[in-house]
Amino acid sequence: MAVHVGEYLGQCVNSSTEIIPYKEGSPIPSCPFTHQECIKLRKKTNPTQPVCSVVSGEKLFPVCENRVLPSLSVSPSPKNKSILLGISKVLFPGASHQDLKYGTQSTIRFRAQGETKGPSSSIRTDYILVNDDKDYIGRTSCILEVQAGGETSSTSALTQHVLEWASMKHPTNEQLRQSVKQPGIIPNNAWKRTLEQVFRKAPLCRLHGGGFAIALGTINFDYFTRFIRTSHDYYPEWEVALVEMSDTWPSELDIEFRPGRAVFMSYSELVDSVSEFPYSESTPNPFLVPLHDF
């Protein structure tokens, strides 16, 4: 499926204000979502084009890890704090604003049970969300991971398109948002990474009485929930939650993200869903194939 650029250096291609392309060798511009240098342009080897998101099937798909909710060790921007607060209200419904707290990116070092020697292992958390209300009935703490988008296939074709646009004498937004046929989005890669996160971090959350939540862009949310056979609306004892970050595409203004749909489940329900795929009885038998002697 063809894609086209949705955002470039934080600017929506639908804007009536023409986007000015980055020129190689110029000072690296600040990312509007982290207020630090653009993570794509500042790479020391193989810097990539500063495309924040693409559009596939009329849906926005972030292709930069910092686009929706950057995971940093520094305090988030006011806009990102607002997003975190919105997610907290989904995960801890009814909680008072004053009781909700957050922790930024951190690294946890650990040893597996029975290990006493050798190097320790580590995991990194994107955010910690906590409801400090001691009288609250329900889950009051969780790790929040962000998997809003992912990669595209045939990235070189999209890169070439952006470079050709940037080299034009008078580049326009209309030219930038023209469809590129070869690339496609790969939500399955994001699904695989998310499963790794779940299997490593959800048990840690259970150990300490917390939950594990994942913030997902709309395309990822729709893709991931195809594999979840048992899920629920909010309930106090939830252990794993998927929260959609819905967007305002298409828009001529800056694209905004906010919490949308959410599903909750136990850890065992998620494991059962992904480990016992519901094949129908009519599925062809893979063992009924011609066999040959060695």
NUMIMAR-260547 format. One record per residue (C-alpha): residue number from 1; residue in one letter; chain; x, y, z. Coordinates in Angstrom, 3 decimals. Layout:
! residues N
   filo   tiro   pafi         xx         yy         zz
    NUM      a      A          X          Y          Z
...
***
This chain:
! residues 294
   filo   tiro   pafi         xx         yy         zz
      1      m      A      0.000      0.000      0.000
      2      a      A      1.306      3.448     -0.933
      3      v      A      2.130      5.987      1.758
      4      h      A      2.759      9.686      1.830
      5      v      A      4.475     12.013      4.267
      6      g      A      2.151     13.238      7.000
      7      e      A      4.511     15.395      9.040
      8      y      A      7.981     16.788      8.396
      9      l      A      9.950     18.350     11.268
     10      g      A      6.730     18.467     13.261
     11      q      A      4.804     20.331     10.559
     12      c      A      1.659     18.913      8.969
     13      v      A      1.819     18.635      5.167
     14      n      A     -1.786     19.885      4.973
     15      s      A     -0.788     23.246      6.407
     16      s      A     -1.297     26.354      4.292
     17      t      A      2.194     27.445      5.418
     18      e      A      4.827     25.973      3.118
     19      i      A      7.328     23.725      4.887
     20      i      A     10.965     24.731      4.491
     21      p      A     13.163     21.664      3.881
     22      y      A     16.256     21.027      5.953
     23      k      A     19.484     21.652      4.060
     24      e      A     22.391     19.322      4.757
     25      g      A     25.103     21.066      6.735
     26      s      A     22.710     23.520      8.363
     27      p      A     22.342     23.583     12.159
     28      i      A     20.159     20.706     13.294
     29      p      A     16.699     22.082     14.097
     30      s      A     14.922     21.507     17.390
     31      c      A     12.261     18.804     17.563
     32      p      A      8.946     20.404     18.614
     33      f      A      8.068     17.336     20.683
     34      t      A     11.293     17.041     22.726
     35      h      A     12.754     20.557     22.335
     36      q      A     16.068     18.850     21.616
     37      e      A     17.878     18.364     18.315
     38      c      A     15.946     16.239     15.789
     39      i      A     16.862     12.640     16.644
     40      k      A     16.876     11.622     12.973
     41      l      A     19.139     14.382     11.715
     42      r      A     21.632     14.249     14.582
     43      k      A     22.672     10.623     13.926
     44      k      A     26.454     10.515     13.499
     45      t      A     26.172      7.744     10.923
     46      n      A     23.425      7.477      8.312
     47      p      A     21.212     10.377      9.388
     48      t      A     17.669     10.003      8.064
     49      q      A     15.096     12.451      6.751
     50      p      A     13.119     14.258      9.467
     51      v      A      9.755     12.638      8.670
     52      c      A      7.681     12.350     11.848
     53      s      A      4.774     10.357     10.450
     54      v      A      3.401      8.921      7.236
     55      v      A     -0.155      8.297      6.094
     56      s      A     -1.315      4.836      5.027
     57      g      A     -4.899      4.141      4.058
     58      e      A     -5.868      7.636      5.248
     59      k      A     -4.567      6.845      8.747
     60      l      A     -1.570      8.445     10.430
     61      f      A      1.369      6.190     11.324
     62      p      A      4.211      7.742     13.392
     63      v      A      7.680      6.758     12.156
     64      c      A      9.703      8.627     14.793
     65      e      A     10.016      7.328     18.345
     66      n      A      9.644     10.859     19.705
     67      r      A      6.504     11.804     17.805
     68      v      A      3.634     10.982     20.186
     69      l      A      5.043     10.752     23.695
     70      p      A      8.852     10.955     23.865
     71      s      A     10.449      8.725     26.484
     72      l      A     13.132     10.855     28.112
     73      s      A     14.795     11.111     31.517
     74      v      A     14.022     14.832     31.640
     75      s      A     10.693     16.404     32.530
     76      p      A      8.231     16.249     29.610
     77      s      A      6.874     19.352     27.935
     78      p      A      3.530     20.784     29.114
     79      k      A      1.814     19.199     26.099
     80      n      A      3.301     15.785     26.869
     81      k      A      2.406     16.140     30.544
     82      s      A     -1.164     16.699     29.407
     83      i      A     -1.028     13.477     27.365
     84      l      A      0.372     11.565     30.356
     85      l      A     -2.377     12.957     32.562
     86      g      A     -5.006     11.876     30.036
     87      i      A     -3.601      8.329     29.976
     88      s      A     -3.485      8.285     33.789
     89      k      A     -7.183      9.154     33.930
     90      v      A     -7.937      6.183     31.652
     91      l      A     -5.882      3.789     33.780
     92      f      A     -7.025      5.195     37.149
     93      p      A    -10.590      6.372     36.407
     94      g      A    -12.104      8.679     38.973
     95      a      A     -8.747      9.546     40.533
     96      s      A     -8.162     13.127     41.552
     97      h      A     -5.755     15.172     39.437
     98      q      A     -3.841     16.029     42.627
     99      d      A     -3.186     12.347     43.391
    100      l      A     -1.732     11.450     39.986
    101      k      A      2.077     11.369     39.637
    102      y      A      4.528     10.288     36.956
    103      g      A      8.143      9.131     36.736
    104      t      A     10.302      9.563     33.653
    105      q      A     12.520      7.075     31.806
    106      s      A     14.666      4.973     34.128
    107      t      A     16.785      1.814     34.092
    108      i      A     16.179     -1.101     36.456
    109      r      A     18.984     -3.602     37.043
    110      f      A     18.134     -7.093     38.235
    111      r      A     19.191    -10.712     38.518
    112      a      A     16.970    -13.672     37.804
    113      q      A     15.840    -15.756     40.756
    114      g      A     18.715    -17.939     41.976
    115      e      A     21.444    -15.852     40.313
    116      t      A     24.000    -14.382     42.728
    117      k      A     27.063    -13.820     40.543
    118      g      A     27.935    -12.433     37.165
    119      p      A     26.742     -9.291     35.432
    120      s      A     23.213     -8.145     36.117
    121      s      A     20.575     -7.624     33.453
    122      s      A     18.628     -4.429     32.943
    123      i      A     15.373     -3.135     31.529
    124      r      A     14.388      0.435     30.719
    125      t      A     10.974      1.856     31.493
    126      d      A      9.432      4.693     29.485
    127      y      A      7.206      6.079     32.253
    128      i      A      5.856      5.182     35.680
    129      l      A      2.308      6.318     36.510
    130      v      A      1.035      6.341     40.101
    131      n      A     -2.207      7.206     41.849
    132      d      A     -1.274      8.304     45.390
    133      d      A     -4.814      8.041     46.776
    134      k      A     -4.508      5.431     49.564
    135      d      A     -8.281      4.871     49.562
    136      y      A     -8.535      4.247     45.815
    137      i      A    -10.034      0.869     44.915
    138      g      A     -8.163     -0.593     41.973
    139      r      A     -4.715     -0.667     40.425
    140      t      A     -2.719      2.361     41.608
    141      s      A      0.608      2.059     39.762
    142      c      A      1.857      0.917     36.390
    143      i      A      4.698      0.973     33.901
    144      l      A      3.688      2.793     30.727
    145      e      A      5.432      1.948     27.472
    146      v      A      4.918      3.833     24.208
    147      q      A      4.630      2.063     20.849
    148      a      A      2.769      4.618     18.779
    149      g      A      4.029      3.628     15.337
    150      g      A      6.964      1.854     13.744
    151      e      A      8.893      1.467     10.505
    152      t      A      8.095      1.390      6.814
    153      s      A      9.342     -1.057      4.223
    154      s      A     11.318      0.250      1.230
    155      t      A     12.436      3.225      3.301
    156      s      A     14.882      4.254      0.569
    157      a      A     12.000      5.065     -1.798
    158      l      A     10.443      7.421      0.728
    159      t      A     13.837      8.958      1.490
    160      q      A     14.477      9.554     -2.211
    161      h      A     11.090     11.233     -2.569
    162      v      A     11.831     13.601      0.326
    163      l      A     15.313     14.393     -0.989
    164      e      A     13.944     15.192     -4.447
    165      w      A     11.328     17.463     -2.899
    166      a      A     13.956     19.226     -0.774
    167      s      A     16.155     19.841     -3.829
    168      m      A     13.400     21.623     -5.773
    169      k      A     13.781     25.327     -6.431
    170      h      A     10.355     26.028     -4.945
    171      p      A      9.298     22.974     -2.888
    172      t      A      5.641     22.895     -1.883
    173      n      A      3.648     20.920      0.667
    174      e      A      1.535     19.501     -2.160
    175      q      A      4.640     17.991     -3.739
    176      l      A      5.843     16.620     -0.399
    177      r      A      2.561     14.814      0.303
    178      q      A      2.431     13.026     -3.043
    179      s      A      2.046      9.261     -2.637
    180      v      A      5.052      6.979     -2.864
    181      k      A      4.040      3.540     -4.113
    182      q      A      6.814      1.237     -2.887
    183      p      A      6.876      1.741      0.894
    184      g      A      4.424      0.130      3.284
    185      i      A      3.996      0.271      7.040
    186      i      A      5.086     -2.672      9.230
    187      p      A      2.886     -2.800     12.369
    188      n      A      3.888     -6.438     12.847
    189      n      A      7.401     -5.334     13.866
    190      a      A      5.875     -3.098     16.534
    191      w      A      3.701     -6.011     17.710
    192      k      A      6.765     -8.233     18.129
    193      r      A      8.623     -5.549     20.087
    194      t      A      5.573     -5.007     22.273
    195      l      A      5.313     -8.700     23.096
    196      e      A      8.938     -8.657     24.221
    197      q      A      8.145     -5.680     26.448
    198      v      A      5.078     -7.399     27.896
    199      f      A      6.823    -10.690     28.664
    200      r      A      9.708     -8.944     30.430
    201      k      A      7.965     -6.095     32.214
    202      a      A      4.441     -7.272     33.040
    203      p      A      5.795     -9.973     35.428
    204      l      A      7.872     -7.278     37.161
    205      c      A      4.728     -5.174     37.563
    206      r      A      2.863     -8.180     39.025
    207      l      A      5.700     -8.771     41.490
    208      h      A      5.125     -5.314     42.945
    209      g      A      1.333     -5.154     42.606
    210      g      A      1.253     -2.865     39.579
    211      g      A     -0.032     -3.005     36.034
    212      f      A      1.602     -2.771     32.623
    213      a      A      0.154     -0.369     30.027
    214      i      A      1.039      0.407     26.422
    215      a      A      0.168      3.595     24.532
    216      l      A     -0.493      2.779     20.862
    217      g      A     -1.251      4.784     17.745
    218      t      A     -4.571      3.953     16.079
    219      i      A     -3.092      1.646     13.427
    220      n      A     -1.127     -0.299     16.054
    221      f      A     -4.129     -0.451     18.394
    222      d      A     -6.322     -1.940     15.648
    223      y      A     -3.569     -4.341     14.605
    224      f      A     -2.719     -5.496     18.136
    225      t      A     -6.292     -6.048     19.299
    226      r      A     -6.829     -8.500     16.421
    227      f      A     -4.682    -10.921     18.435
    228      i      A     -6.438    -10.349     21.779
    229      r      A     -9.420    -12.700     22.153
    230      t      A    -10.245    -11.891     25.766
    231      s      A    -10.299     -8.295     26.943
    232      h      A    -12.561     -6.050     28.974
    233      d      A    -13.511     -2.496     29.702
    234      y      A    -11.811     -1.086     32.784
    235      y      A    -11.928     -3.265     35.903
    236      p      A     -9.981     -2.676     39.155
    237      e      A     -7.759     -5.783     39.014
    238      w      A     -6.439     -5.285     35.474
    239      e      A     -2.833     -6.322     34.811
    240      v      A     -2.277     -5.340     31.157
    241      a      A     -3.864     -2.406     29.327
    242      l      A     -3.718     -1.173     25.731
    243      v      A     -4.548      2.521     25.304
    244      e      A     -5.127      4.047     21.885
    245      m      A     -3.584      7.423     21.159
    246      s      A     -6.108      8.788     18.665
    247      d      A     -5.050     11.628     16.388
    248      t      A     -6.659     14.576     14.625
    249      w      A     -5.559     13.644     11.093
    250      p      A     -6.466     15.019      8.602
    251      s      A     -5.957     18.586      9.764
    252      e      A     -4.450     21.770      8.425
    253      l      A     -3.135     22.491     11.911
    254      d      A     -0.623     20.646     14.078
    255      i      A     -1.706     17.041     14.645
    256      e      A     -2.776     16.401     18.241
    257      f      A     -2.894     13.065     20.093
    258      r      A     -5.165     12.109     22.978
    259      p      A     -6.281      8.861     24.658
    260      g      A     -9.094      7.073     22.835
    261      r      A    -10.176      3.453     23.157
    262      a      A     -8.717      1.173     25.836
    263      v      A     -8.882     -2.518     26.668
    264      f      A     -7.887     -4.231     29.911
    265      m      A     -7.014     -7.854     30.697
    266      s      A     -5.083    -10.130     32.980
    267      y      A     -1.556    -11.166     32.079
    268      s      A     -2.696    -14.777     31.605
    269      e      A     -5.466    -13.683     29.201
    270      l      A     -2.922    -11.927     27.014
    271      v      A     -0.532    -14.890     27.122
    272      d      A     -3.340    -17.301     26.236
    273      s      A     -4.376    -15.091     23.322
    274      v      A     -0.950    -14.987     21.713
    275      s      A      0.090    -18.569     22.517
    276      e      A     -3.069    -20.362     21.375
    277      f      A     -3.972    -18.909     17.990
    278      p      A     -7.642    -19.713     17.200
    279      y      A     -7.287    -21.724     13.998
    280      s      A    -10.594    -22.997     12.645
    281      e      A    -11.041    -26.723     12.075
    282      s      A    -11.093    -26.102      8.326
    283      t      A     -7.494    -24.815      8.355
    284      p      A     -5.360    -27.016      6.015
    285      n      A     -3.198    -29.635      7.702
    286      p      A      0.465    -28.574      7.226
    287      f      A      1.648    -32.207      7.523
    288      l      A     -0.256    -33.422      4.462
    289      v      A      2.468    -32.624      1.967
    290      p      A      4.541    -34.822     -0.378
    291      l      A      7.365    -36.483      1.563
    292      h      A     10.774    -37.513      0.245
    293      d      A     13.510    -39.863      1.396
    294      f      A     16.748    -38.257      2.505
***
